Amino acid sequence: MPFPIRVCVVCHEEFELRPGKPGFANRCPACSQPEEDAGGAHDAATVDPGAAKEINAARRAAMRNLLYRKDS
Ligand SMILES: [Zn+2]
């Protein structure tokens, strides 16, 4: 039995609305997945993809600093 087809409100891709699909009923499975950077980074990505890249780079740099500090 086919599932109803919905259009994701985030990426505007069509997807099957399966029973028990996690997340919002009006979002495709990919867009329903919780963002690693919940909140800020995701909002920045919606407004300006470049900003998210910068945030990720900053986070990676901070992570690297932490790791190096742990090693030494
Ligand atoms: Zn989507």
N, CA, C, O and the ligand as a Tripos MOL2 file, in Angstrom:
@<TRIPOS>MOLECULE
protein
  289   287    73     0     0
PROTEIN
NO_CHARGES

@<TRIPOS>ATOM
      1 N           0.8580   -1.1990    0.0000 N.3       1 MET1
      2 CA          0.0000    0.0000    0.0000 C.3       1 MET1
      3 C           0.8850    1.2380    0.0000 C.2       1 MET1
      4 O           1.7640    1.3870    0.8490 O.2       1 MET1
      5 N           0.6450    2.1150   -0.9540 N.am      2 PRO2
      6 CA          1.5310    3.2940   -1.0380 C.3       2 PRO2
      7 C           1.2650    4.2700    0.0970 C.2       2 PRO2
      8 O           0.1480    4.3960    0.5990 O.2       2 PRO2
      9 N           2.3220    4.9450    0.4750 N.am      3 PHE3
     10 CA          2.1860    5.9610    1.5060 C.3       3 PHE3
     11 C           1.8470    7.2920    0.8570 C.2       3 PHE3
     12 O           2.1950    7.5230   -0.3010 O.2       3 PHE3
     13 N           1.1740    8.1680    1.5850 N.am      4 PRO4
     14 CA          0.8760    9.4860    1.0070 C.3       4 PRO4
     15 C           2.1630   10.2690    0.7550 C.2       4 PRO4
     16 O           3.1060   10.2300    1.5450 O.2       4 PRO4
     17 N           2.1690   10.9790   -0.3700 N.am      5 ILE5
     18 CA          3.3420   11.7800   -0.7280 C.3       5 ILE5
     19 C           3.1520   13.2000   -0.1990 C.2       5 ILE5
     20 O           2.1290   13.8420   -0.4350 O.2       5 ILE5
     21 N           4.1470   13.6600    0.5080 N.am      6 ARG6
     22 CA          4.1150   15.0310    1.0240 C.3       6 ARG6
     23 C           5.3130   15.7870    0.4690 C.2       6 ARG6
     24 O           6.3000   15.1900    0.0410 O.2       6 ARG6
     25 N           5.2100   17.1020    0.4850 N.am      7 VAL7
     26 CA          6.3420   17.9340    0.0780 C.3       7 VAL7
     27 C           6.9600   18.5230    1.3400 C.2       7 VAL7
     28 O           6.2860   19.1620    2.1480 O.2       7 VAL7
     29 N           8.2530   18.2910    1.4820 N.am      8 CYS8
     30 CA          8.9640   18.7680    2.6680 C.3       8 CYS8
     31 C           8.9540   20.2890    2.7000 C.2       8 CYS8
     32 O           9.2280   20.9420    1.6930 O.2       8 CYS8
     33 N           8.6340   20.8520    3.8700 N.am      9 VAL9
     34 CA          8.5870   22.3040    3.9770 C.3       9 VAL9
     35 C           9.9870   22.9040    4.0340 C.2       9 VAL9
     36 O          10.1610   24.1090    3.8540 O.2       9 VAL9
     37 N          10.9840   22.0570    4.2850 N.am     10 VAL10
     38 CA         12.3490   22.5750    4.4250 C.3      10 VAL10
     39 C          13.0690   22.5650    3.0790 C.2      10 VAL10
     40 O          13.5760   23.5960    2.6380 O.2      10 VAL10
     41 N          13.1160   21.3790    2.4120 N.am     11 CYS11
     42 CA         13.8940   21.2780    1.1770 C.3      11 CYS11
     43 C          12.9930   21.1640   -0.0490 C.2      11 CYS11
     44 O          13.4890   21.1200   -1.1740 O.2      11 CYS11
     45 N          11.6760   21.1150    0.1530 N.am     12 HIS12
     46 CA         10.6950   21.0680   -0.9320 C.3      12 HIS12
     47 C          10.8320   19.8260   -1.7890 C.2      12 HIS12
     48 O          10.4160   19.8230   -2.9480 O.2      12 HIS12
     49 N          11.4100   18.7680   -1.2320 N.am     13 GLU13
     50 CA         11.4700   17.4800   -1.9110 C.3      13 GLU13
     51 C          10.2360   16.6820   -1.5250 C.2      13 GLU13
     52 O           9.7240   16.8020   -0.4120 O.2      13 GLU13
     53 N           9.7610   15.8550   -2.4730 N.am     14 GLU14
     54 CA          8.6500   14.9790   -2.1390 C.3      14 GLU14
     55 C           9.1610   13.7920   -1.3400 C.2      14 GLU14
     56 O          10.2570   13.2890   -1.5850 O.2      14 GLU14
     57 N           8.3590   13.3520   -0.3880 N.am     15 PHE15
     58 CA          8.7350   12.1850    0.3970 C.3      15 PHE15
     59 C           7.4940   11.4310    0.7920 C.2      15 PHE15
     60 O           6.3890   11.9750    0.7970 O.2      15 PHE15
     61 N           7.6930   10.1430    1.1320 N.am     16 GLU16
     62 CA          6.5810    9.3090    1.5810 C.3      16 GLU16
     63 C           6.3630    9.5300    3.0640 C.2      16 GLU16
     64 O           7.2830    9.4070    3.8720 O.2      16 GLU16
     65 N           5.1400    9.8560    3.4020 N.am     17 LEU17
     66 CA          4.8080   10.0110    4.8180 C.3      17 LEU17
     67 C           4.4710    8.6390    5.3750 C.2      17 LEU17
     68 O           3.3260    8.1890    5.3260 O.2      17 LEU17
     69 N           5.4930    7.9900    5.9030 N.am     18 ARG18
     70 CA          5.2960    6.6450    6.4520 C.3      18 ARG18
     71 C           4.7830    6.7370    7.8790 C.2      18 ARG18
     72 O           5.1310    7.6530    8.6250 O.2      18 ARG18
     73 N           3.9470    5.7690    8.2440 N.am     19 PRO19
     74 CA          3.4880    5.7430    9.6380 C.3      19 PRO19
     75 C           4.6820    5.5420   10.5650 C.2      19 PRO19
     76 O           5.5420    4.6980   10.3130 O.2      19 PRO19
     77 N           4.7230    6.3050   11.6100 N.am     20 GLY20
     78 CA          5.8080    6.1560   12.5720 C.3      20 GLY20
     79 C           7.0710    6.8760   12.1680 C.2      20 GLY20
     80 O           8.1070    6.7420   12.8190 O.2      20 GLY20
     81 N           6.9880    7.6670   11.0570 N.am     21 LYS21
     82 CA          8.1650    8.4350   10.6600 C.3      21 LYS21
     83 C           8.5240    9.4050   11.7770 C.2      21 LYS21
     84 O           7.6680   10.1420   12.2660 O.2      21 LYS21
     85 N           9.7960    9.4010   12.1800 N.am     22 PRO22
     86 CA         10.1730   10.3330   13.2410 C.3      22 PRO22
     87 C          10.1860   11.7670   12.7280 C.2      22 PRO22
     88 O          10.3330   12.0090   11.5300 O.2      22 PRO22
     89 N          10.0340   12.6880   13.6250 N.am     23 GLY23
     90 CA         10.1040   14.0920   13.2450 C.3      23 GLY23
     91 C           8.7630   14.6280   12.7950 C.2      23 GLY23
     92 O           7.7170   14.0420   13.0740 O.2      23 GLY23
     93 N           8.8050   15.7430   12.0990 N.am     24 PHE24
     94 CA          7.5880   16.4290   11.6960 C.3      24 PHE24
     95 C           6.9420   15.7330   10.5100 C.2      24 PHE24
     96 O           7.6360   15.1480    9.6790 O.2      24 PHE24
     97 N           5.6120   15.7920   10.4240 N.am     25 ALA25
     98 CA          4.8990   15.1610    9.3170 C.3      25 ALA25
     99 C           5.0850   15.9370    8.0230 C.2      25 ALA25
    100 O           4.8770   15.3950    6.9380 O.2      25 ALA25
    101 N           5.4750   17.2000    8.1290 N.am     26 ASN26
    102 CA          5.6450   18.0100    6.9190 C.3      26 ASN26
    103 C           7.1150   18.1870    6.5530 C.2      26 ASN26
    104 O           7.4700   19.1020    5.8100 O.2      26 ASN26
    105 N           7.9780   17.2980    7.0860 N.am     27 ARG27
    106 CA          9.3940   17.3380    6.7290 C.3      27 ARG27
    107 C           9.8340   15.9530    6.2810 C.2      27 ARG27
    108 O           9.3870   14.9470    6.8320 O.2      27 ARG27
    109 N          10.7210   15.9000    5.2690 N.am     28 CYS28
    110 CA         11.2270   14.6210    4.8110 C.3      28 CYS28
    111 C          12.1410   14.0290    5.8910 C.2      28 CYS28
    112 O          12.5940   14.7390    6.7890 O.2      28 CYS28
    113 N          12.4060   12.7210    5.7930 N.am     29 PRO29
    114 CA         13.2300   12.0900    6.8360 C.3      29 PRO29
    115 C          14.5640   12.7990    7.0340 C.2      29 PRO29
    116 O          15.0320   12.9440    8.1640 O.2      29 PRO29
    117 N          15.1780   13.2420    5.9350 N.am     30 ALA30
    118 CA         16.4850   13.8950    6.0590 C.3      30 ALA30
    119 C          16.3770   15.1710    6.8760 C.2      30 ALA30
    120 O          17.2330   15.4570    7.7140 O.2      30 ALA30
    121 N          15.3190   15.9390    6.6280 N.am     31 CYS31
    122 CA         15.1660   17.2080    7.3230 C.3      31 CYS31
    123 C          14.5970   17.0000    8.7210 C.2      31 CYS31
    124 O          14.6060   17.9240    9.5340 O.2      31 CYS31
    125 N          14.1020   15.7980    9.0120 N.am     32 SER32
    126 CA         13.5770   15.5220   10.3470 C.3      32 SER32
    127 C          14.6860   15.1320   11.3040 C.2      32 SER32
    128 O          14.5280   15.1900   12.5240 O.2      32 SER32
    129 N          15.8170   14.7320   10.7250 N.am     33 GLN33
    130 CA         16.9050   14.3020   11.5960 C.3      33 GLN33
    131 C          17.4130   15.4810   12.4090 C.2      33 GLN33
    132 O          17.5920   16.5790   11.8820 O.2      33 GLN33
    133 N          17.6420   15.2510   13.6850 N.am     34 PRO34
    134 CA         18.1410   16.3310   14.5280 C.3      34 PRO34
    135 C          19.5020   16.7900   14.0560 C.2      34 PRO34
    136 O          20.3790   15.9730   13.7740 O.2      34 PRO34
    137 N          19.6770   18.0810   13.9720 N.am     35 GLU35
    138 CA         20.9520   18.6360   13.5390 C.3      35 GLU35
    139 C          22.0000   18.4000   14.6120 C.2      35 GLU35
    140 O          21.7150   18.4130   15.8090 O.2      35 GLU35
    141 N          23.2290   18.1830   14.1410 N.am     36 GLU36
    142 CA         24.3180   18.0380   15.1000 C.3      36 GLU36
    143 C          24.4690   19.3320   15.8870 C.2      36 GLU36
    144 O          24.6580   19.3250   17.1030 O.2      36 GLU36
    145 N          24.3830   20.4220   15.1720 N.am     37 ASP37
    146 CA         24.4270   21.7250   15.8310 C.3      37 ASP37
    147 C          22.9950   22.1980   16.0090 C.2      37 ASP37
    148 O          22.5120   23.0260   15.2360 O.2      37 ASP37
    149 N          22.3280   21.6890   17.0020 N.am     38 ALA38
    150 CA         20.9410   22.0720   17.2050 C.3      38 ALA38
    151 C          20.8570   23.5590   17.5100 C.2      38 ALA38
    152 O          21.5610   24.0720   18.3800 O.2      38 ALA38
    153 N          19.9930   24.2320   16.7870 N.am     39 GLY39
    154 CA         19.7920   25.6510   17.0490 C.3      39 GLY39
    155 C          20.5970   26.5370   16.1200 C.2      39 GLY39
    156 O          20.3650   26.5590   14.9110 O.2      39 GLY39
    157 N          21.5300   27.2550   16.6780 N.am     40 GLY40
    158 CA         22.2540   28.3260   15.9890 C.3      40 GLY40
    159 C          22.7520   27.9950   14.6060 C.2      40 GLY40
    160 O          22.4080   28.6810   13.6430 O.2      40 GLY40
    161 N          23.5630   26.9480   14.4850 N.am     41 ALA41
    162 CA         24.1940   26.6720   13.2050 C.3      41 ALA41
    163 C          23.1550   26.3890   12.1300 C.2      41 ALA41
    164 O          23.3040   26.8150   10.9850 O.2      41 ALA41
    165 N          22.1000   25.6670   12.5040 N.am     42 HIS42
    166 CA         21.0860   25.3220   11.5190 C.3      42 HIS42
    167 C          20.3750   26.5790   11.0280 C.2      42 HIS42
    168 O          20.1180   26.7270    9.8340 O.2      42 HIS42
    169 N          20.0650   27.4690   11.9410 N.am     43 ASP43
    170 CA         19.4080   28.7160   11.5580 C.3      43 ASP43
    171 C          20.3160   29.5410   10.6500 C.2      43 ASP43
    172 O          19.8650   30.1330    9.6700 O.2      43 ASP43
    173 N          21.5700   29.5690   10.9860 N.am     44 ALA44
    174 CA         22.5200   30.3150   10.1630 C.3      44 ALA44
    175 C          22.5970   29.7070    8.7740 C.2      44 ALA44
    176 O          22.7190   30.4290    7.7850 O.2      44 ALA44
    177 N          22.5270   28.3890    8.6930 N.am     45 ALA45
    178 CA         22.6160   27.7140    7.4090 C.3      45 ALA45
    179 C          21.4150   28.0690    6.5390 C.2      45 ALA45
    180 O          21.5400   28.1880    5.3200 O.2      45 ALA45
    181 N          20.2650   28.2360    7.1590 N.am     46 THR46
    182 CA         19.0750   28.5780    6.3980 C.3      46 THR46
    183 C          19.2030   29.9840    5.8390 C.2      46 THR46
    184 O          18.7850   30.2600    4.7150 O.2      46 THR46
    185 N          19.7800   30.8580    6.6270 N.am     47 VAL47
    186 CA         19.8940   32.2510    6.2010 C.3      47 VAL47
    187 C          21.0710   32.4220    5.2530 C.2      47 VAL47
    188 O          20.9590   33.0750    4.2150 O.2      47 VAL47
    189 N          22.2110   31.8220    5.6270 N.am     48 ASP48
    190 CA         23.4310   32.0280    4.8470 C.3      48 ASP48
    191 C          24.3000   30.7820    4.9680 C.2      48 ASP48
    192 O          24.8880   30.5390    6.0210 O.2      48 ASP48
    193 N          24.3860   29.9890    3.8960 N.am     49 PRO49
    194 CA         25.1780   28.7580    3.9520 C.3      49 PRO49
    195 C          26.6240   29.0210    4.3290 C.2      49 PRO49
    196 O          27.2500   28.1930    4.9910 O.2      49 PRO49
    197 N          27.1560   30.1410    3.9260 N.am     50 GLY50
    198 CA         28.5460   30.4570    4.2510 C.3      50 GLY50
    199 C          28.7540   30.5900    5.7450 C.2      50 GLY50
    200 O          29.8060   30.2200    6.2660 O.2      50 GLY50
    201 N          27.7580   31.1160    6.4360 N.am     51 ALA51
    202 CA         27.8800   31.3140    7.8790 C.3      51 ALA51
    203 C          28.0150   29.9760    8.5790 C.2      51 ALA51
    204 O          28.8110   29.8370    9.5080 O.2      51 ALA51
    205 N          27.2400   28.9840    8.1390 N.am     52 ALA52
    206 CA         27.3080   27.6660    8.7640 C.3      52 ALA52
    207 C          28.6830   27.0650    8.5640 C.2      52 ALA52
    208 O          29.2260   26.4140    9.4570 O.2      52 ALA52
    209 N          29.2460   27.2900    7.3750 N.am     53 LYS53
    210 CA         30.5710   26.7480    7.1000 C.3      53 LYS53
    211 C          31.5840   27.3730    8.0640 C.2      53 LYS53
    212 O          32.4700   26.6990    8.5890 O.2      53 LYS53
    213 N          31.4270   28.6610    8.2740 N.am     54 GLU54
    214 CA         32.3320   29.3560    9.1960 C.3      54 GLU54
    215 C          32.1740   28.8100   10.6070 C.2      54 GLU54
    216 O          33.1590   28.5870   11.3100 O.2      54 GLU54
    217 N          30.9240   28.5960   11.0150 N.am     55 ILE55
    218 CA         30.6770   28.0850   12.3650 C.3      55 ILE55
    219 C          31.2900   26.7040   12.5110 C.2      55 ILE55
    220 O          31.9180   26.4030   13.5260 O.2      55 ILE55
    221 N          31.1080   25.8600   11.4930 N.am     56 ASN56
    222 CA         31.6810   24.5190   11.5500 C.3      56 ASN56
    223 C          33.1950   24.5860   11.6200 C.2      56 ASN56
    224 O          33.8150   23.8370   12.3760 O.2      56 ASN56
    225 N          33.7910   25.4670   10.8470 N.am     57 ALA57
    226 CA         35.2420   25.5970   10.8600 C.3      57 ALA57
    227 C          35.7080   26.0390   12.2340 C.2      57 ALA57
    228 O          36.7080   25.5380   12.7480 O.2      57 ALA57
    229 N          34.9950   26.9630   12.8200 N.am     58 ALA58
    230 CA         35.3570   27.4510   14.1470 C.3      58 ALA58
    231 C          35.2490   26.3300   15.1720 C.2      58 ALA58
    232 O          36.0970   26.1800   16.0520 O.2      58 ALA58
    233 N          34.1730   25.5410   15.0310 N.am     59 ARG59
    234 CA         33.9890   24.4350   15.9810 C.3      59 ARG59
    235 C          35.0960   23.4150   15.8350 C.2      59 ARG59
    236 O          35.6050   22.8850   16.8220 O.2      59 ARG59
    237 N          35.4700   23.1410   14.5690 N.am     60 ARG60
    238 CA         36.5210   22.1550   14.3440 C.3      60 ARG60
    239 C          37.8420   22.6510   14.9360 C.2      60 ARG60
    240 O          38.6010   21.8850   15.5290 O.2      60 ARG60
    241 N          38.0960   23.9410   14.7630 N.am     61 ALA61
    242 CA         39.3290   24.5110   15.3160 C.3      61 ALA61
    243 C          39.3210   24.4090   16.8310 C.2      61 ALA61
    244 O          40.3360   24.0660   17.4370 O.2      61 ALA61
    245 N          38.1870   24.7030   17.4420 N.am     62 ALA62
    246 CA         38.0820   24.6290   18.9000 C.3      62 ALA62
    247 C          38.2830   23.2000   19.3670 C.2      62 ALA62
    248 O          38.9460   22.9510   20.3740 O.2      62 ALA62
    249 N          37.6960   22.2510   18.6150 N.am     63 MET63
    250 CA         37.8280   20.8440   18.9600 C.3      63 MET63
    251 C          39.2850   20.4220   18.8800 C.2      63 MET63
    252 O          39.7890   19.7030   19.7430 O.2      63 MET63
    253 N          39.9540   20.8850   17.8240 N.am     64 ARG64
    254 CA         41.3530   20.5240   17.6260 C.3      64 ARG64
    255 C          42.1830   21.0560   18.7910 C.2      64 ARG64
    256 O          43.0580   20.3640   19.3100 O.2      64 ARG64
    257 N          41.8980   22.2950   19.1950 N.am     65 ASN65
    258 CA         42.6220   22.8820   20.3180 C.3      65 ASN65
    259 C          42.4380   22.0380   21.5620 C.2      65 ASN65
    260 O          43.3900   21.7880   22.3010 O.2      65 ASN65
    261 N          41.2040   21.5970   21.7920 N.am     66 LEU66
    262 CA         40.9200   20.7850   22.9740 C.3      66 LEU66
    263 C          41.7260   19.4900   22.9320 C.2      66 LEU66
    264 O          42.3240   19.0850   23.9280 O.2      66 LEU66
    265 N          41.7340   18.8410   21.7530 N.am     67 LEU67
    266 CA         42.4180   17.5660   21.6210 C.3      67 LEU67
    267 C          43.9150   17.7320   21.8590 C.2      67 LEU67
    268 O          44.5430   16.9360   22.5570 O.2      67 LEU67
    269 N          44.4710   18.7850   21.2610 N.am     68 TYR68
    270 CA         45.9040   19.0060   21.4180 C.3      68 TYR68
    271 C          46.2320   19.2810   22.8780 C.2      68 TYR68
    272 O          47.2490   18.8240   23.4000 O.2      68 TYR68
    273 N          45.3510   20.0380   23.5250 N.am     69 ARG69
    274 CA         45.6100   20.3720   24.9080 C.3      69 ARG69
    275 C          45.6040   19.0950   25.7580 C.2      69 ARG69
    276 O          46.3930   18.9390   26.6900 O.2      69 ARG69
    277 N          44.6740   18.1760   25.3970 N.am     70 LYS70
    278 CA         44.5670   16.9320   26.1550 C.3      70 LYS70
    279 C          45.8460   16.1000   25.9800 C.2      70 LYS70
    280 O          46.3330   15.4760   26.9220 O.2      70 LYS70
    281 N          46.3860   16.1090   24.7250 N.am     71 ASP71
    282 CA         47.5530   15.2840   24.4430 C.3      71 ASP71
    283 C          48.7900   15.7790   25.1810 C.2      71 ASP71
    284 O          49.5630   14.9840   25.7150 O.2      71 ASP71
    285 N          48.9720   17.0780   25.2080 N.am     72 SER72
    286 CA         50.2100   17.6110   25.7490 C.3      72 SER72
    287 C          50.2160   17.6480   27.2760 C.2      72 SER72
    288 O          51.2000   18.0750   27.8800 O.2      72 SER72
    289 ZN         13.4810   17.8960    3.4250 Zn       73 ZN73
@<TRIPOS>BOND
     1     1     2 1
     2     2     3 1
     3     3     4 2
     4     3     5 am
     5     5     6 1
     6     6     7 1
     7     7     8 2
     8     7     9 am
     9     9    10 1
    10    10    11 1
    11    11    12 2
    12    11    13 am
    13    13    14 1
    14    14    15 1
    15    15    16 2
    16    15    17 am
    17    17    18 1
    18    18    19 1
    19    19    20 2
    20    19    21 am
    21    21    22 1
    22    22    23 1
    23    23    24 2
    24    23    25 am
    25    25    26 1
    26    26    27 1
    27    27    28 2
    28    27    29 am
    29    29    30 1
    30    30    31 1
    31    31    32 2
    32    31    33 am
    33    33    34 1
    34    34    35 1
    35    35    36 2
    36    35    37 am
    37    37    38 1
    38    38    39 1
    39    39    40 2
    40    39    41 am
    41    41    42 1
    42    42    43 1
    43    43    44 2
    44    43    45 am
    45    45    46 1
    46    46    47 1
    47    47    48 2
    48    47    49 am
    49    49    50 1
    50    50    51 1
    51    51    52 2
    52    51    53 am
    53    53    54 1
    54    54    55 1
    55    55    56 2
    56    55    57 am
    57    57    58 1
    58    58    59 1
    59    59    60 2
    60    59    61 am
    61    61    62 1
    62    62    63 1
    63    63    64 2
    64    63    65 am
    65    65    66 1
    66    66    67 1
    67    67    68 2
    68    67    69 am
    69    69    70 1
    70    70    71 1
    71    71    72 2
    72    71    73 am
    73    73    74 1
    74    74    75 1
    75    75    76 2
    76    75    77 am
    77    77    78 1
    78    78    79 1
    79    79    80 2
    80    79    81 am
    81    81    82 1
    82    82    83 1
    83    83    84 2
    84    83    85 am
    85    85    86 1
    86    86    87 1
    87    87    88 2
    88    87    89 am
    89    89    90 1
    90    90    91 1
    91    91    92 2
    92    91    93 am
    93    93    94 1
    94    94    95 1
    95    95    96 2
    96    95    97 am
    97    97    98 1
    98    98    99 1
    99    99   100 2
   100    99   101 am
   101   101   102 1
   102   102   103 1
   103   103   104 2
   104   103   105 am
   105   105   106 1
   106   106   107 1
   107   107   108 2
   108   107   109 am
   109   109   110 1
   110   110   111 1
   111   111   112 2
   112   111   113 am
   113   113   114 1
   114   114   115 1
   115   115   116 2
   116   115   117 am
   117   117   118 1
   118   118   119 1
   119   119   120 2
   120   119   121 am
   121   121   122 1
   122   122   123 1
   123   123   124 2
   124   123   125 am
   125   125   126 1
   126   126   127 1
   127   127   128 2
   128   127   129 am
   129   129   130 1
   130   130   131 1
   131   131   132 2
   132   131   133 am
   133   133   134 1
   134   134   135 1
   135   135   136 2
   136   135   137 am
   137   137   138 1
   138   138   139 1
   139   139   140 2
   140   139   141 am
   141   141   142 1
   142   142   143 1
   143   143   144 2
   144   143   145 am
   145   145   146 1
   146   146   147 1
   147   147   148 2
   148   147   149 am
   149   149   150 1
   150   150   151 1
   151   151   152 2
   152   151   153 am
   153   153   154 1
   154   154   155 1
   155   155   156 2
   156   155   157 am
   157   157   158 1
   158   158   159 1
   159   159   160 2
   160   159   161 am
   161   161   162 1
   162   162   163 1
   163   163   164 2
   164   163   165 am
   165   165   166 1
   166   166   167 1
   167   167   168 2
   168   167   169 am
   169   169   170 1
   170   170   171 1
   171   171   172 2
   172   171   173 am
   173   173   174 1
   174   174   175 1
   175   175   176 2
   176   175   177 am
   177   177   178 1
   178   178   179 1
   179   179   180 2
   180   179   181 am
   181   181   182 1
   182   182   183 1
   183   183   184 2
   184   183   185 am
   185   185   186 1
   186   186   187 1
   187   187   188 2
   188   187   189 am
   189   189   190 1
   190   190   191 1
   191   191   192 2
   192   191   193 am
   193   193   194 1
   194   194   195 1
   195   195   196 2
   196   195   197 am
   197   197   198 1
   198   198   199 1
   199   199   200 2
   200   199   201 am
   201   201   202 1
   202   202   203 1
   203   203   204 2
   204   203   205 am
   205   205   206 1
   206   206   207 1
   207   207   208 2
   208   207   209 am
   209   209   210 1
   210   210   211 1
   211   211   212 2
   212   211   213 am
   213   213   214 1
   214   214   215 1
   215   215   216 2
   216   215   217 am
   217   217   218 1
   218   218   219 1
   219   219   220 2
   220   219   221 am
   221   221   222 1
   222   222   223 1
   223   223   224 2
   224   223   225 am
   225   225   226 1
   226   226   227 1
   227   227   228 2
   228   227   229 am
   229   229   230 1
   230   230   231 1
   231   231   232 2
   232   231   233 am
   233   233   234 1
   234   234   235 1
   235   235   236 2
   236   235   237 am
   237   237   238 1
   238   238   239 1
   239   239   240 2
   240   239   241 am
   241   241   242 1
   242   242   243 1
   243   243   244 2
   244   243   245 am
   245   245   246 1
   246   246   247 1
   247   247   248 2
   248   247   249 am
   249   249   250 1
   250   250   251 1
   251   251   252 2
   252   251   253 am
   253   253   254 1
   254   254   255 1
   255   255   256 2
   256   255   257 am
   257   257   258 1
   258   258   259 1
   259   259   260 2
   260   259   261 am
   261   261   262 1
   262   262   263 1
   263   263   264 2
   264   263   265 am
   265   265   266 1
   266   266   267 1
   267   267   268 2
   268   267   269 am
   269   269   270 1
   270   270   271 1
   271   271   272 2
   272   271   273 am
   273   273   274 1
   274   274   275 1
   275   275   276 2
   276   275   277 am
   277   277   278 1
   278   278   279 1
   279   279   280 2
   280   279   281 am
   281   281   282 1
   282   282   283 1
   283   283   284 2
   284   283   285 am
   285   285   286 1
   286   286   287 1
   287   287   288 2
@<TRIPOS>SUBSTRUCTURE
     1 MET1         2 RESIDUE 1 A MET
     2 PRO2         6 RESIDUE 1 A PRO
     3 PHE3        10 RESIDUE 1 A PHE
     4 PRO4        14 RESIDUE 1 A PRO
     5 ILE5        18 RESIDUE 1 A ILE
     6 ARG6        22 RESIDUE 1 A ARG
     7 VAL7        26 RESIDUE 1 A VAL
     8 CYS8        30 RESIDUE 1 A CYS
     9 VAL9        34 RESIDUE 1 A VAL
    10 VAL10       38 RESIDUE 1 A VAL
    11 CYS11       42 RESIDUE 1 A CYS
    12 HIS12       46 RESIDUE 1 A HIS
    13 GLU13       50 RESIDUE 1 A GLU
    14 GLU14       54 RESIDUE 1 A GLU
    15 PHE15       58 RESIDUE 1 A PHE
    16 GLU16       62 RESIDUE 1 A GLU
    17 LEU17       66 RESIDUE 1 A LEU
    18 ARG18       70 RESIDUE 1 A ARG
    19 PRO19       74 RESIDUE 1 A PRO
    20 GLY20       78 RESIDUE 1 A GLY
    21 LYS21       82 RESIDUE 1 A LYS
    22 PRO22       86 RESIDUE 1 A PRO
    23 GLY23       90 RESIDUE 1 A GLY
    24 PHE24       94 RESIDUE 1 A PHE
    25 ALA25       98 RESIDUE 1 A ALA
    26 ASN26      102 RESIDUE 1 A ASN
    27 ARG27      106 RESIDUE 1 A ARG
    28 CYS28      110 RESIDUE 1 A CYS
    29 PRO29      114 RESIDUE 1 A PRO
    30 ALA30      118 RESIDUE 1 A ALA
    31 CYS31      122 RESIDUE 1 A CYS
    32 SER32      126 RESIDUE 1 A SER
    33 GLN33      130 RESIDUE 1 A GLN
    34 PRO34      134 RESIDUE 1 A PRO
    35 GLU35      138 RESIDUE 1 A GLU
    36 GLU36      142 RESIDUE 1 A GLU
    37 ASP37      146 RESIDUE 1 A ASP
    38 ALA38      150 RESIDUE 1 A ALA
    39 GLY39      154 RESIDUE 1 A GLY
    40 GLY40      158 RESIDUE 1 A GLY
    41 ALA41      162 RESIDUE 1 A ALA
    42 HIS42      166 RESIDUE 1 A HIS
    43 ASP43      170 RESIDUE 1 A ASP
    44 ALA44      174 RESIDUE 1 A ALA
    45 ALA45      178 RESIDUE 1 A ALA
    46 THR46      182 RESIDUE 1 A THR
    47 VAL47      186 RESIDUE 1 A VAL
    48 ASP48      190 RESIDUE 1 A ASP
    49 PRO49      194 RESIDUE 1 A PRO
    50 GLY50      198 RESIDUE 1 A GLY
    51 ALA51      202 RESIDUE 1 A ALA
    52 ALA52      206 RESIDUE 1 A ALA
    53 LYS53      210 RESIDUE 1 A LYS
    54 GLU54      214 RESIDUE 1 A GLU
    55 ILE55      218 RESIDUE 1 A ILE
    56 ASN56      222 RESIDUE 1 A ASN
    57 ALA57      226 RESIDUE 1 A ALA
    58 ALA58      230 RESIDUE 1 A ALA
    59 ARG59      234 RESIDUE 1 A ARG
    60 ARG60      238 RESIDUE 1 A ARG
    61 ALA61      242 RESIDUE 1 A ALA
    62 ALA62      246 RESIDUE 1 A ALA
    63 MET63      250 RESIDUE 1 A MET
    64 ARG64      254 RESIDUE 1 A ARG
    65 ASN65      258 RESIDUE 1 A ASN
    66 LEU66      262 RESIDUE 1 A LEU
    67 LEU67      266 RESIDUE 1 A LEU
    68 TYR68      270 RESIDUE 1 A TYR
    69 ARG69      274 RESIDUE 1 A ARG
    70 LYS70      278 RESIDUE 1 A LYS
    71 ASP71      282 RESIDUE 1 A ASP
    72 SER72      286 RESIDUE 1 A SER
    73 ZN73       289 GROUP 0 **** ****
